[in-house]
């Protein structure tokens, strides 16, 4: 049963990759590995029910195709033709073909020792790929790529350790090694499809969530069958495997159904969404209502504010001195501040479609840094930039991205009243596909508490005494309109880091 489950999950993962809109060479290579594993496990499963040479041949074909698939996948995963050259893929492919030819010709059947050659050959290739990944980790300077490889190596190591216990099946102890391999495939899928790589604890939390869903599905099935069926219940491990297949296949099936519904019902694209998807429509309606209210409210506020400021300026120019002049200055300053609040509110409430075009993100950052320097921050603030040349162009609206950078940078400066370092760094994300650019803005200020981090992007939330609380909300909206992601990490008394991921031009 576990063999069948691994075959099904391998096929599901391969199909889920192929129906993705955006997939790079590393995704295609991984889908080939998964499909090869599906062929191998299918042959192994059906050969137990239909004895004969055909299913055994299918089993060995799948096994021997895994070896070149792993080399092909590792080559694109590292993006290094130096570590894994093309000739390595060709040599492994030729070796697999020769081993397969010996089995199809019946030559290997005459020698008992040769029956284990496919397993030994595949195992050697797995060790080779693992060694190349380990060497890549030692050489790679990009933190995100190195972390991606470390995650995969840890998962492969755990799988290898579990694999050493497979011999316990000879003593009647059930082996769940195939299920561990299925978990490894799913883990690698998450790692390679998330260019903004989650932390390891986030990946573990996601795995725990999937496990809870599997156990819940199993429990519901047992309760339902126990109520309506008399007699012996199916084995628990069989139900667990079925629940695993159901949970893993939910997302691919939803993607396939959505494509079908979108094709036959193009005017009703939400047919494939869940009932909770209607919340999005409500959010759109509320956003439109907020825009309409904001425009009218701003007009009604700005008119009297303009009159108040004009009257205060007239009285100040009329020669009022002493406390009267000081109070008039306070009135003018507060009117200007309220005008700024209204402007920020309009920027947040009014929907805006960015004029996205390919731009050099480094040039945009340099313009923003020039504006920051022109604002003359404290002499104790040091601004550092790390803008490597040769980055691909990003699909952005330059004016809006400058606004994002300035909002975050000025917040960082405010967080360093006693001085510090403001750092801006760009880098490429995902050397295997090259489909994103990262921007990191870091300060060495007072940082934020975990309670504040949860609300940092909420409108009107601020930790400043005279802050409005809309700057970061606007930043988040702009980045999302660009199809990007913005995240923040902070440690009290050590500083804050804002991370922005943006797509690149094709």
Long-range contacts (C-beta under 8 A, 24 or more apart in sequence): 1-237, 1-238, 1-241, 2-175, 2-176, 2-177, 2-178, 2-179, 2-237, 2-241, 3-41, 3-44, 3-45, 3-178, 4-41, 4-45, 4-241, 5-178, 5-179, 5-182, 5-241, 5-242, 5-244, 5-245, 6-37, 6-41, 6-178, 6-179, 6-181, 6-182, 7-37, 7-38, 7-41, 7-42, 7-45, 8-38, 8-245, 8-249, 9-182, 9-185, 9-186, 9-244, 9-245, 9-248, 10-34, 10-35, 10-37, 10-38, 10-41, 10-182, 10-185, 11-35, 11-38, 12-245, 12-248, 12-249, 12-252, 13-185, 13-186, 13-189, 13-248, 14-38, 15-252, 15-256, 16-189, 16-251, 16-252, 16-255, 17-189, 19-252, 19-255, 19-256, 19-259, 20-193, 20-255, 22-435, 24-76, 24-430, 24-432, 24-433, 24-434, 24-435, 25-76, 25-432, 25-433, 26-73, 26-76, 26-77, 26-192, 26-432, 26-433, 27-192, 27-193, 27-433, 29-69, 29-72, 29-73, 29-75, 29-76, 29-77, 30-73, 30-188, 30-189, 30-192, 32-69, 32-72, 32-73, 33-66, 33-69, 33-70, 33-73, 34-185, 36-62, 36-63, 36-65, 36-66, 36-69, 37-62, 37-66, 37-181, 37-185, 38-62, 39-65, 40-65, 40-66, 41-178, 57-103, 57-104, 60-100, 60-103, 60-118, 61-100, 63-118, 63-119, 63-122, 64-96, 64-97, 64-99, 64-100, 64-118, 64-121, 64-122, 65-96, 66-122, 66-125, 67-92, 67-95, 67-96, 67-121, 67-122, 67-125, 68-92, 68-93, 68-96, 70-125, 70-126, 70-129, 71-125, 71-128, 71-129, 73-129, 74-129, 74-132, 74-133, 76-432, 77-133, 77-149, 77-152, 77-192, 77-432, 78-132, 78-133, 78-136, 78-149, 78-431, 78-432, 79-145, 79-431, 79-432, 80-136, 83-132, 83-135, 83-136, 83-139, 84-129, 84-132, 88-128, 92-125, 95-121, 96-121, 130-156, 142-427, 142-428, 142-431, 144-197, 144-427, 144-429, 144-430, 144-438, 145-430, 145-431, 147-197, 148-191, 148-192, 148-197, 151-187, 151-191, 151-197, 151-200, 151-203, 152-187, 152-188, 152-191, 154-200, 155-184, 155-187, 155-188, 156-184, 159-183, 159-184, 174-237, 179-241, 179-244, 182-244, 182-248, 183-207, 186-210, 186-248, 192-432, 195-429, 195-430, 195-433, 195-435, 195-436, 195-501, 196-429, 196-436, 196-438, 196-485, 196-487, 196-499, 196-501, 210-247, 210-248, 213-247, 214-240, 214-243, 214-244, 214-247, 215-243, 217-243, 217-246, 217-247, 218-243, 287-349, 287-351, 288-351, 290-349, 291-349, 291-350, 291-351, 293-349, 294-345, 294-346, 294-349, 294-350, 295-346, 295-350, 298-342, 298-345, 298-346, 301-338, 301-342, 302-339, 302-342, 305-335, 305-338, 305-339, 305-342, 308-335, 309-335, 309-336, 337-466, 340-468, 341-468, 344-468, 344-470, 344-471, 344-474, 345-468, 345-470, 347-470, 347-474, 348-459, 348-470, 348-473, 348-474, 348-477, 352-400, 352-481, 353-481, 354-396, 354-397, 354-400, 354-478, 354-481, 354-482, 355-397, 356-395, 356-396, 356-397, 356-482, 357-395, 357-396, 357-397, 358-393, 358-394, 358-395, 358-505, 359-393, 359-394, 359-395, 359-396, 359-398, 359-401, 360-391, 360-393, 360-394, 361-391, 361-393, 361-394, 361-396, 361-401, 361-426, 361-437, 361-439, 361-502, 362-387, 362-389, 362-391, 362-426, 364-396, 364-398, 364-401, 364-402, 364-405, 365-405, 365-424, 365-426, 365-439, 367-398, 367-402, 368-402, 368-405, 368-406, 368-409, 368-424, 369-424, 371-402, 371-406, 372-406, 372-409, 372-410, 372-413, 372-422, 375-410, 377-413, 378-413, 378-416, 378-417, 378-419, 380-416, 380-418, 380-419, 380-420, 381-413, 381-416, 381-419, 381-420, 381-421, 381-422, 382-419, 382-420, 382-421, 382-422, 383-421, 383-422, 383-423, 383-424, 384-421, 384-422, 384-423, 384-424, 385-423, 385-424, 385-425, 386-423, 386-424, 386-425, 386-426, 387-424, 387-425, 387-426, 388-426, 388-427, 391-426, 391-427, 391-428, 391-437, 392-428, 392-434, 392-437, 392-504, 392-505, 393-504, 393-505, 394-437, 394-502, 394-503, 394-504, 394-505, 395-482, 395-483, 395-502, 395-503, 395-504, 395-505, 396-482, 396-502, 397-478, 397-482, 400-478, 400-481, 400-482, 401-478, 401-482, 403-474, 403-475, 403-478, 404-474, 404-475, 404-478, 404-479, 404-500, 405-439, 405-441, 407-471, 407-472, 407-474, 407-475, 408-441, 408-472, 408-475, 408-498, 409-441, 411-471, 411-472, 412-441, 412-442, 412-443, 412-445, 412-496, 413-443, 414-464, 415-443, 415-445, 415-446, 415-447, 415-496, 416-443, 416-444, 416-445, 416-446, 420-444, 420-445, 420-495, 429-501, 434-504, 435-503, 435-504, 436-501, 436-502, 436-503, 436-504, 437-501, 437-502, 437-503, 437-504, 438-499, 438-500, 438-501, 438-502, 439-499, 439-500, 439-501, 439-502, 440-497, 440-498, 440-499, 440-500, 441-497, 441-498, 441-500, 442-495, 442-496, 442-497, 442-498, 443-495, 443-496, 444-494, 444-495, 445-495, 445-496, 446-492, 446-493, 447-490, 447-491, 447-492, 447-493, 447-494, 447-495, 447-496, 448-490, 448-492, 448-496, 449-492, 453-488, 453-489, 453-490, 456-488, 457-486
